Amino acid sequence: MTTPTTPFPSATVLGYPRIGRNRELKRALESHWAGRSSAEELAIAAKDLRAATVTRLRDLGLTEPSAVPLDFAHYDQVLDVTLALGAIPPRFAAADGAETDDDGAATTALEFALARGTAEQPPLEMTKWFDSNYHYLVPEIGPETPLAYGGSARVEHVREATALGVVGRPVIVGPVTYLLLAKPADGAPEDFRPLDRLDDVVAAYGDWLRELRAAGAEWVQLDEPALVSDLWEAPREEVKAASERAYRSLVAQADRPSILVAAPYGPLGCAVDPLLAAAVEAIAVDLVRGEVPAASSPDGTPRDFSGVRLVGGVVDGHNVWRTDLDAAAERLAALEELAGSPVAVATSTSLLHVPHTVADEIDDDAAGAPATLPARVASWLAFADEKVGEVIALAAGPEQVAEAFAANRAALADRASAPGVVDPAVRERAAALSASSFSRESYAERRAAQEVSLAGLPTLPTTTIGSFPQTSELRKARAALRRGELDEAAYVEAMRAEVASVIALQEELGLDVLVHGEPERNDMVQYFAELLDGFAVTRNGWVQSYGSRCTRPSILWGDVSRPAPMTLEWATYASSLTGKPVKGMLTGPVTILAWSFVRNDIPLGDTANQVALALRDEVTDLEAAGIQVVQVDEPALRELLPLRKAAHEEYLAWSVGSFRLATCGVRPETQIHTHLCYSEFELVLPAIDALDADVTSIEAARSRMELLPAAAGFERGIGPGVWDIHSPRVPSIEELVELIGLALESVGERQLWINPDCGLKTRGYAETRQTLENLVAAATTVRERVAG
């Protein structure tokens, strides 16, 4: 066996943002999808971006061999494994091999058919990556699914880095995690689980590793975050046994790179034992959300770390605050004591979850837009590039870089003492809460009242989730306002014109409960962050959510309060234009936290209650103004669910409590809606029930309502999405009728609402009009069948 013997670098990161500092990949992808550029032009743009990333990380100080991670993906890292293994569902056979890149690795047509669907086929299901706001595409694996290595662009990425003078470290989703994230393919036997195909997948990975080694890779990083979770269908002991079997086999492969197994997002715990038994060369542990492994296994057997390089993830890859370098150094010292040898320093997770650099937030940009992030807040932050610097400083140690450690202490002290971090009035109001603050009348009483207040609603009422397409004109108006080229009055007039147009369109289409379309909102969280005290926003702090979709998480740095109403003007104006109900639209407290970078100096539940109190004031103002339906979206409720079952009760207590605090101040006549997407409804059904919303809409189209049987016995309203808005395809009336029929198999006709999966912000008006026409027609068809 000719495994390389190059030492693991002393400092590294587990991944880096891949969308581009100026969202270059987003623009290249969307240009290609729109037909404005070819597959070759997309490939050139992607290669240029990879080169810029490799040289940037080298220039920041990751100069040792294998210190630079090679984790680029056009769309999704899980999809990349699906393509490399040839695990293509048969329904995509027409797209398979339509276009390939220079290495024969499937890209363009097949890759984007799987990711975005085709006119004939819906895409792969998409859901959240562990407890992050990143989305991955769910593999479909059955007993007959082809699983053999057929080539990967990762190999060419190694050669590209070598040509730039960098020995890169390819990053791949590990085999155990890949199979645990997969779902059984259509037609698979009832007792089949994707993990049953482990040996086939490991054999394919063996071929993959050999090709990477031949291309010049000395180390490979296999990400196994599944090992920190116990939420899988397979028992934890079975997962441990599978990981030992997989890695014993991979370690025994000839002509491979050395293997780093990374286990981010939580404590590795006893799952370290199979990796030690398999004798992998290095293990990366998350020391931000996890802890230093115990010296002995649960049965008291001493663990032997002498043959493995431990990599301490002490710089938080999930949040943007400066690392406490002194505390991180202490954790590294404890890890080194366990190992009995030097350890490497790393981030806790990939830096995929944070923006590129704070430097882009300090000065006016090239277009003249002013910086939006207060300089004092900026001084407390570390984005991806700054986190690389922290990793390098920790690897050098306080004796070598004393000034860096001193500056770090000063920044942490300044943050702790800054005005607004603690607001006595906010703390006093939260402390005065009682049990009655979290409860409403019974659902039976509320339903009777709402049958009167909303008497005009038909069976199977139709609605949308909130946003309508964000046109280029709307984005240009916001940019002009930000640059001072458009005054506030002109901006408001433009937004009111769009609201009027959206209301008119919905009335024309025949929807039952309308929305104002949210043209004034750049983002469902940032909009509120700009109006609440305790938040700051960035100008260029983009983070990838899925594919080309990026968000700019706000920064929650202090105690939260509402200086003035935030949505009242828009909701009341929209309501004045129609006789139909118009929903007031708010983002819920858990989602505001999940999609922001949240302060880490007080308990998350305390911050959630502060946000909830601000929203409660908004809900009661909407009700007082005559708004009969208020939707408080919580699409991130499942996202923040801890990866260990033992922590669920505490999380669900404060997360559900914060939603109820925000919504329980209204009369029974006011109907409260909520929306959850990519939430694995069955996993958090008790929590959704405890939210006590009158109507809950959920993602269900991609999975074809497969989660609804779990809702049997759920008494309140449910709106399972029938239109997957994350794909550009327009579903037919017949397809929508079929999905509504599937929903009615689990949900009573008096409960069922008909709506899309999510907001329509990312869609165009042509497809929106056509699909909503089909949606209303499908609802009408089923309504007549039910009545007849």
N, C-alpha and C positions, 0 to 999 in steps of 0.2 A: 504494500500500500504506500502511495507517495503523497500523503497528506502534507501540505506545506507546514513549515515550522516557524513561520514569521510570527513574532509575539503580537498579541492584541494591543492596539494603541492605548496610550495612557489617558487620552481624552477623545471623546466622540459624541455624536448625537445620534438618536435612533431613527431620525428621519428629518426632512426639511420641507417647508412649504413648496408645493410643486406647481401652483397656478401661475407663478411669476410675480415679481415685485410690482409690476404694473399690469397684472392680469393678462400677460401675453398669451398664455395657453387658452384662457377663456375666449379671447378675441379670435384666435386661430381656429378653435373648434367651431365657434358659432359662424364664422365666415365659411368654413367648409360645409357645415350643415345647411347653410342658406344657399349653397351652390356658387358662392363667389370665389372659391379657391378649390384647387384640386387636392387629391390625396397626397400628391408629391409636395405641394406647397405646405400642407399641414405637417408632413414629416420634416421638412426643413425647419419650420418654426419650432417644432418640438425639439429637434436636435440642438438648435441654437439656445433654447432655454435650458436644456440639460447642461450644455457647455458653460453657460453663465453661472449655473448653480454650483457646478464642480469647482470652477475657478474662484467663485465667491467664498466657498467654504475653505478652500486652501488658503486664500488670502486672509481670511479671518483667523487662521492659525491652526487649522486641522491639517497638519503637514505630515504626520506619520502615515506609513502605509496602512491602508484599510480604515483610516479614520473618517473618510468621507462616505456617507451612505448613498447608495444608488437606488432610489425608491420611486423614480418617476413612473407615472401612469397617465395615459391619455384620459381615462375616465375613472377607474377604480382599481385598487390593488387586488381585490378579490376576483374581479372580472379577469384580470391578467392571468391568474392561476387557472381559471376556467378555460381560457383560450389556450394556455400552454398545455393543458392536459387533454384538450379536445373534448371537454365535457359539454357538448353542445346539444341542447334539447332538439329532438327530431323536427319540431315545428319550424326551426330556423334553417333547415337544410338548403332552402333556396338561396339564402344569403351566404352560406359557408363557402369560403374560397373565392368569393366574387372579386375581392381585391386583396393583395398582400403587399407587405413592405419588402425591402431588399433581402431580408433574412428569411422570408417565407412565413413569418409570424403573422397570424390573422390580425388585421386592423380594420380600418374604415368600415366597409359595408357590414361585415359580420359583427365586429365589435360594437358598432353603433346600433345595429339591429337588436342585439341582445340588451343594450343599455336603454334604447329609446323606443323600441318597437318598430314595426313596419305597418303599412296600410292593412295588412292581413293579420298580423300577429301582435299581441301585446308584449311588452318587454319583460325581462326577468323582474321578479318582485324586488322591491327595494326597502331596506329597513335600516335602523340606526346601528352604527358601529359601537358596540358596548355602551358605555354611558357618555357618549360624545354626541355632538350635533353633526358628525360626518355620517353619510349614508353609504351602504355598500349594496351591491347587487347579489341577490341570494342564489347560489348555485342550485341546480336541480339534478340530483344524483339518484339513479336507480340501479337495480342489479345488472342491467344490460348497458348502462351508460358507458361509452368509450372512455377509458382512462389510460392514456399513454402519452408520454412526453413527445410533443411534436414541434418544438421550437419555441423560443421566447425572445422578445426584444431585450430582455435583461442582459442577454449575452452580448449583444451589440453595445449596450450601455457600458459594459466593462471595457470593451475595446475603445470606445470613444474617450473614456476617462484616461486610459493608458496613453492615448495619443496626446492628451493634454499634460502628460507627466504626472498623473495621479493614479495610484493603485486604489481603486474604489472597492466598496463593500456592497454587493448587491443585497437588496432587502426583499424578502418574499414572505407572504403569509404562510405560516407553518402548516404541515399536513393535518395535524389534529384539529387545529382551529378551523381550517378550511372545511373539513367534513362536519364539524359541529355546527358551523354556520349554515350548512346546506340544508335543503328540505328534500324529502323524498320526491322523486320525479313522478309525473302522472302515470298511473298504471302500476306503480310499485306495490308489492304485497303489503298487507296491512302491518305485518310485523317487521318490515324492512326498515333499517336506519342507515343513513349515509355512512356512518362510522363503520358499518360492516364492510365497506370497500377500502379499509385502511391499507391493507397489504398492496393493493393495486396502485393506490396513490403514492405510497412510499416507494414502490419500484419506479414509478415515473419520476419522482423527486430525485432518486439516485441517478437516473440518466441526466436530469437537469443539472445536478451538482457537478457531474463529470464535465458537461459542456461548459459550465461556468469556469471550472478550473482550467480547462484547455484554453479558454479565452484570456486567462491571466488573473482570475480572482483568487486571492489567498485566503480570504475569509468570506463567509456568507452569513447573513443575519436571517434567521427564521423566526418570525413573530408568532408567538403562541399566547396571546392574551386570554384565550379560552381557559388556560390553566389557573387563572386567578378567580374564576367564577364557579359557582355550583348551581347555576340555573339551567343546566342542560337536562334533557330527557335521560341521558345516560347517567348512572350513579357516579359519584366522584371517584370511587375506587376503580371503576371501569375506565374512566378518562385517564387516570394515572397509569393504569396498566397499558392503555393504548399508547400513551406518550413514551413509556419505556420501550415498548416493542418497536415503535416507529424510529426512535433515535438510536436504539441498539443497531437496527438495520442500516440507518444512514451512516452512523459512525464506522460501520464495518465496510462501507463502500471504498473501493480503490479509486485513486486519482480524483479526490474531491478537495474542495477548500475546507479549512477549519470551520467549525460550526459555532456560531453564537446563537443561543436561544434567548430571545427577549420576551419577558412576561410582564407587560405594562398594565396599568389601570387598577392595580390592587395588590394585596399581599399574596405572594406565591405560596407561602405556608408549606404544607407537606408535599405539594406538587414538585418541590425541588428534589425529592428523593428519587423519582424515576429518571430525572435528568442526570443526577450524580451517578446512578447505577448504569446509565447508558454511556457514561464517560464522554459527554460532549465537552468541547474544549473551553467554552465560556458560557456564562449565564448572566443575563442582565436582570436585576431585580429593581422594582419600583420602590424607592425609599421615601417617596412623597406621600403616596396613598397606602403604601405597604410598610414593612418593617424589615430589619435585619433578620434573616432566617435564624431559627433556633439552632443551637449547637447539637441537639439530639432530636431524633424523630419522636413521634408521640409514644412509641413503645420504650423509649429510653435508649435506643441504640445511638451511639455517637455518630455524627455525620462526618464524613471525610471530604474536606474541600481541598485537599492538597493537589489534586490533579486538574483543577478547573480554575480558570481566571474569572473572578467575580467582577461584575461591572455594576457600580452603584449609581442608580438613577436618582440623583439628589437635586437636580434642577428641574423644576416643574414644567413639563411640556404641555400642560393642560390649562395653565393660567398665565397671566402676564405680569405678576408682581415680581420685583427684584427678589432673588433668592437671599435668604439670611445665610451668608457665606460661613459665618462662624458655626451656626447650627448644622449646616451641611457638612462642614469639615468634621464635626463630632460624629455624625452618622457614618461618614466614610471611615473614620478611625475604628468605629465599632465593627464595621464590615471587614476591615483589614485584620482586626484582632481575630475574628472568626476564621478568616481565610488562612491566616498565618503567613501571608505573603502580600505584596503590593496589589492593590485593586485599581481598576480603571474607573474614570469618572464619566458620567453620561447624563443625558436628560432622562426623566422618568418615562416619557413616552416620545413618540415622534413629535416634531415641532409642526406637523401638519395642522395642529389645532390653534396656532397663534399666527399673528401677522408677521411680515418680514422684518421690519426694523422701526424702532421709535424715531430714527433720524428723519423718516418721511413725514413726521407729525410736527416738527418743530418750526419750520419756515413756510412761507407761502409757496404753493406749488407753481409749476411752469405756466399754468393757465391763469395764475393770479389769484387762485382761491386761497383765502387766509387759513392759517392753522386753526383747528377747532379744539384741540386738546390743550388745556391750560398747562403752562410750562411746569408748574409745581407738580401737578399730577404726572406729567411725563417723566419727571425725575425719579418717580417711584417705580417705573415700569421697566420690564425687559421683554422685548419681542424676540423673534427667532435669532437674529444676529447677535443681540445682546446676551442671549442665553448661551450662545456659543462662547462668547467671551467669559461668562461665568464658569462654564465647564473648564475652560483652559486655565482660569485663575485658580480653581480648586485643584486641578491637577498639579499646578506649580506649588501651591501651598502658601499660607500667610507669610512665611519667612521670605519667600521670593518676590511676592507681589503685595507688600504691606500697604502700599497706597491704595490698591484696589479694595482691599478689605476695609480700610479706614473710610473710604468714600462710601462703601456699602453700608457701614454702620451709621454714617451720617444721614443717608437717604432714608433708612428705616426709622431712625429717630424723628426725622422731619415728618414723615407720614403719620406717625403715631400722635404727634402733637398738633397737626394742622386743624384749623377751624373747619367745622362741618363734619369731621370724622365722627364726632359725638355731638348730637343735638339733644339737649335735655328735654325739650318739649316732645320730641318723637319718642324718646325712651319712656317718658311718663305716661303718654297715651297708651303705648303698648303694655305697660305694666298694669294698667287699669282694666284690661279686658277681663270679661267674665264668661261663663259657659253660654249665657244667652247671646253673646256676640257671634256665636258660631252656629246658630240654629234658626230654622224657619218653621212655618206651619207644616203639617203633614202633607205628603204629596196628594193624597185624596182630596184634602181641602183646597190645595192649590189647583188641582186639575178642574174641580168644579168651578172655581172662580175664573179660570182661564177659558173654559168653554163658553163663558159669558163674554169676557173681555175680548176674546178672539173668535167670536162666533162665526165669522165669515170664512174660516179655513175649511177646505174640503178634506175628505179622506186622502191619505198619501199627499200631504202638502209638499210643495216644491220650494226650494230656496237655494242659495249659494252660500259659500263659507264666509265671504266677506269682500275680498279684493276683486277688482276687475283689472283687465290688462293695463299695465303701466306703459303707456306709449312713449315714443321718443319725444313727443311734444311736452309731455308731463315732466320727463327727466330734464329736458332742456330748460323748462321754466324753473325748476328747482335749482339747477346749476346757475341760472341767471340771477335768481334771488340771492344765492350764496355769494356771488361775485359782486353784488350791488348793481347789476345791470337792469334789474326789475324791482320796482318798489313793492311793498307789502300789499297795497291795495290792488295793484294789477295782478299780482300773484293770486290773491284770494279770488278775484273775479274769474281768472282762468280755471281755478279748481272748482268753483261753483258751476261753471259752464259744463265741466266734465261730470259733476254729480248729476246735474239735470239730464245730461245725455244718458247716463247709466240708468237713472230711474225710468226714463222714457223707454229705453231698450227693454228693461225687465217687464214693464207693463205690456209692451208690444208682444213679447214672447209669452206672456201669460204666467209668469212666476207668481207664487202666492205670498211669500214673505220676502221683502226686498232688502237690499243693502245699498249704501251710498257709494260703494266702490273703492273707497279709501285712496283717491287720487293724491291727497295731500301727504300720504305716508310713504316715506322712502323705504321703510322697513317696519315690520310689526312690533319690534322691540325698540329700535332706535327712535322712532317717533315719540314714544313715551319717555324715553331716557332724556330727550332734549327738553321735555316739559316738566320733569321731576327734579327736585333738588337731591343731591347726592350722587348724580351720574355725570359722566363726561363722555363725549363721543369723539371718534377719530375721523380723519379725512381719508386715509389710505390703509386702514387696518383691516384689509380683506382677508377672509378665511374661507377655504373651500368647504362647501356643504355637500355637494355631489356634482359629478361631471363638470360642467362649466359654471355651475351655480355657486356664487360667492355671497357671503354675508359680512357685515361689519359689526361685530359684537361691540356693544357699549361697555363702558367701564364703570362699575358700581363701586365707588370709593368711600362713600360716607353714608350717614343716616338719611333715610328717604322720606320725603314729604311732597305734597302736591300744592304748589303755590296758587294755582287757579285751575278751572275746568279745562279739560284737554280735548274732548270730542263733542262737547255739547252743541257748539255752533254748527258743526257739519251734520250731526244727526237730526237736529231740529229743522235745518234747512231742507234736507232730503225728505223728511216727513211731511213738510209743507207742500211738497210737489205731488203727493199721491194720497189716495184714500186707503191704500193697503198698508199693513204694518211694515215698518222699517226697523231693522235691528240696529240697536246701539252696539258698537264693536269695540271690544277691549281685549288686550292681551293679558292673560292671567299671571299671577305672581310667580308661579313655578317656572313658567316659560320665560318670563322676563329675567329670572335668575339664570336659567339654563343657557340662554342665548346671549348672556352678557358675561364679561369677565368680572366675577364677583369678589368682593372683599374677602379676605381669608383671616381676618382678625376677630370676628365674632361668629357665633354659630349660624349656620345657614338658615335654620328655622326662624331665628330672630329677625334676620333680614327679610325673609319671606313675609312675616307679619307686618313689617313696616311697609312693604310694597302693597300688601293687601289692604291696609288701612287707607292708603292713597287711592286705590281703586274703588274701595267701598264708597268713598266720598263721590267719586265719579258716577258710580251706578245709581246712587240715590239722587244725584242731580239729574240724570237722564230720566229716571222715573218721574220726578217732579215736573219735568218738561213735557210729559205725555208720551214718552217712548215706552211701548208696551212689551217689547221683546229686547232683551239685552244678552248678547253673546260674549262670554268671557273665555277666550281660547286657551286651552292647556295642551297643545300638541307635544310638549316636552315632559309630561307627567311620567311616562315610561322611561324617558331618556335618563333621568337622574336616579332611577331605581338602582339601589346598590347591587353590586354583582355577587354579593353573598346574601343568602336567605336570612341569616341571623340579623342583618341590619335593616330588613324591610319594614318591620313594625314601627321602628322609630322614624324612618323616613316618611312612611305613609301617614303617620300621625301628624307631622308638621306640614307636609305638602297638601294633604286633604284639608287640614285645618285652615291653611292660608286661603285656599279657594273659597271655603265656606265663609271665612271672615270677610272676603271681598264681596260676596253675593247674598249674604243673609240679612241685609238691612232693608229689603224691599217688601211690599205687600204681596199677598198670594196671587193677586191678579196679574202681576208682572211675571212674564215667562223668562226663565233663565236658561240659556243655551250654553253648551260648551263644545269644543271641537278638539279631537285628538287624532293625530296622524302617525302612521308607522309605530303603533303603540302596542302591538301584540295584545289585543284587547283581552284575550282570555287570561293572560298573566296578571293583569292588574284589575280584573273585573270587580273584586270586592272594593278596591279603592275608587273605581269609577262610580260604583253604586253609592259609596259614602260621600262622593262629591255632592250628591243630591240635586244635580241639575235637572230641570224639567225635560230637556232634550239634549242628547249627546250625539254628535256626528263623529264618525270614525272612518279611517281609511279601510277600504275593503275591495276595491275594484281589481287590483293586480292579483290578489289572492282569491278572487272570485267567491267572495263571501265565506271563505273557509273558516273564519274566526267566529261567525255568528252563532253556531250551535252552542257556544259557551255562554251566550246571552239568554238562553232559555230561562224564563222566570223573571227576567229583568222587566220591571213594571213601567218604567218611564219611557219617554220618547227616544227613539234611536234613528239616526240618519246614516246608514252605511253607504259610503261613497260609491256611486255607480260609474263615475267618470274619473279615470286616472289622469290627473292634469299634468303629471310629470312627463308624460309622453305627448308628442305633437299629433298623434293620430286622433281622428274623429270617430268615436264609436257609433254604430248604426242604431236606429230605433229598435231593431230586432235584438241586438246585443244588449241594449239597456233593458228591454222588456224581460229578457232572460235573467239578467242580474237581479232585477226587482223581484221576479218570481222566486229566485233562490233565497232572497232575503225574507220573503213572506213564509218560507218554510220554517223559519226560526223566530220571526218577529210578527206579532199580531198587527192586523191592518190599522187598528186605532193607534198604534205606537209608531208606525213606520213613516219616516220622512224621506224625501227623495232629493239628493244633493250630490255635488261633486265630492271628490276625495279631499280637496284642499282649496285654498284661494286661487284665483285665476290671474294673479299678478304676472306670471311668467308666460302666459299664453297670448296669442294675437287675437284681434277682434273677429277676424273671419272664422277661425276655428271655434272661438267662444260662441259666437252667434249660432253657428251650425249645430254645435253639440248641445247647447241649451235648448234649441228648437227640438232636437231629437229627445232630450231629457223630458221636456214638457209633454211631448207627444207620447212617449213611453209611459209616463205616469198616467196620462189620460186613458190610454189603452188598458192598463192594468186596473185603474180605478173603475172602468166600465165593466171589466170582467168580474171584479170583486162585487160590484153592485148587482150584477146580473146573476 
